[in-house]
Amino acid sequence: MAALKDKTVTIIVNTRSLPWSEKKITFEQVVELAAPGQPYDPALTTVEYSRGHGPDHDLRPGKSVEVKDGMVFDVEPANRS
């Protein structure tokens, strides 16, 4: 079986263009890209994506999605009142 060539694509996380070289990205990786090193509560954080494969979706904790060049991720921590 031939090895797949690494392909770097550009993803957009909270309006920032970032290189990504893995085939998939997890909820946790997207949140870390949005706010490096910052604590967050997975139950209160939302990740939505668009321009991917198929319809736009929410990405949930512990889940991953296949990336596509130009894919857009919006990360929102829940407001605490």
C-alpha positions in Angstrom: 0.0 0.0 0.0 1.5 3.3 -1.0 1.8 6.0 1.6 -0.4 9.0 1.2 1.4 12.3 0.5 1.0 14.9 3.3 -1.1 17.8 2.0 -1.3 21.0 3.9 -4.6 22.9 3.5 -5.7 26.2 4.9 -8.5 26.3 7.4 -10.0 29.4 9.0 -10.6 29.4 12.7 -12.4 32.5 14.1 -11.3 34.5 11.0 -7.6 33.4 11.2 -6.2 31.5 8.3 -4.1 28.5 9.6 -2.2 25.7 7.9 -3.5 22.1 8.7 -1.7 19.0 7.5 -3.9 16.2 9.0 -6.8 14.6 7.2 -9.2 15.2 10.1 -9.5 17.7 13.0 -11.1 17.2 16.4 -13.3 19.5 18.4 -10.4 19.8 20.9 -7.9 20.7 18.2 -10.1 23.4 16.8 -10.7 24.9 20.3 -6.9 24.9 20.9 -6.3 26.7 17.6 -8.9 29.3 18.5 -7.5 30.0 22.0 -4.1 28.4 22.5 -3.5 27.2 26.1 -6.7 28.7 27.4 -9.0 26.6 29.7 -12.4 25.9 28.4 -15.5 23.9 29.3 -16.3 21.5 26.5 -20.0 21.4 27.6 -20.3 25.1 27.2 -18.2 25.6 24.1 -19.6 25.4 20.6 -17.7 24.7 17.3 -19.6 25.2 14.1 -18.0 24.6 10.6 -18.9 25.4 7.1 -17.4 24.9 3.6 -16.6 21.3 4.5 -17.8 18.0 3.0 -21.6 18.0 3.0 -23.9 20.4 4.9 -22.7 22.8 7.6 -22.6 21.2 11.1 -21.7 21.6 14.7 -18.6 19.7 15.9 -19.1 18.1 19.3 -16.5 17.2 22.1 -14.7 14.0 21.3 -15.7 14.1 17.6 -13.7 14.9 14.5 -14.4 16.0 10.9 -12.5 15.6 7.7 -10.9 18.8 6.7 -11.1 20.5 3.3 -9.1 23.5 2.0 -10.9 26.7 2.9 -13.0 25.1 5.6 -14.3 27.7 8.2 -14.6 27.0 11.9 -16.3 29.3 14.4 -15.5 28.7 18.1 -17.7 30.3 20.7 -17.3 29.8 24.4 -20.7 30.0 26.2 -21.4 33.2 28.0 -21.5 32.9 31.7 -23.7 35.2 33.6 
